[in-house]
Amino acid sequence: MQELNVLFQKLPRTLRNLSASTGKKVEMHVTGESVELDRLLIEGLSESFIHIVRNAVDHGIESPSERKKAGKDETGRIDINARLQGGNVIISIKDDGAGLNFERIKKKALEHGLATAGQIDVYTESELRELIFAPGFSTAEQITSTSGRGVGMDVVRTAIKKMGGSVDIESGS
């Protein structure tokens, strides 16, 4: 057993690099880093966590100017919380960005042939969130070192499922 801090300590460097490459200001706050998990599970979670944090910065957190226009602090925030609940370790990663862009998800789903126009118009927000887990799905407008490379949330969900976990996405928008 190891503390989750082993997993979380890799993230500040990732955030610094992403901030530099995207021009976004981001700070991270972590709670629950002393929660313990099997060492092999922590090792298995590492890449998934990095991917989720990269997505939060790239897709979730707005640029400083967009944040300012929205009445927010120029610096985005990512909160990571780990806790024990009923014998399970629950880890949440939350950003204070704009939330999911459901119109862009619909557009990209149509482009990728994941739904027809008639279907997409009646999808619930829950069904639209699930589209994010389709293999190769991305809402990125262009391919960058951070997004649009076809390594999406499906890879994260598959890796975490193999370890007996689950992944859910919620959005405030």
SULHUFEN-V705522 format. One line per field, one symbol per residue. ss: DSSP state (h for helix, s for strand, l for the rest). phi: phi as a letter, one per 40 degrees, with the letter a starting at -180 (. if undefined). burial: + if it has 16 or more other C-alpha atoms within 10 Angstrom, else -. A space follows every 10 residues. Layout:
ss=???
phi=???
burial=???
This chain:
ss=lsslhhhhll hhhhhhhhhh hhllssssss sllllsslhh hhhhhhhhhh hhhhhhhhhh lllhhhhhhl llllssssss sssssllsss ssssslllll lhhhhhhhhh hlllllhhhh hhllhhhhhh hlllllllll llllllllll llhhhhhhhh hhllllllll lll
phi=.bccddcccc cdcdccccdc cbgccabbbb bgcccbaddc cccccdcccc cccdcccccc cccdcccccc gbccccbbbb bbacafgbcb bbbbbbccgc cccccddccc ccgcacdccc cbcccccccc dcccdgcacc cacbcbagcg bbcccccccc cccgbabbbb acb
burial=--++++++-- +---+--++- ---+++-+-- -++-++---- ++-++--+++ ++++++++++ ++++--+--- ---+++++-+ +++------- +-++++++++ ----++-++- ----+----+ -------++- ++++--++++ -----+++-- -+++++++++ ---------- +--
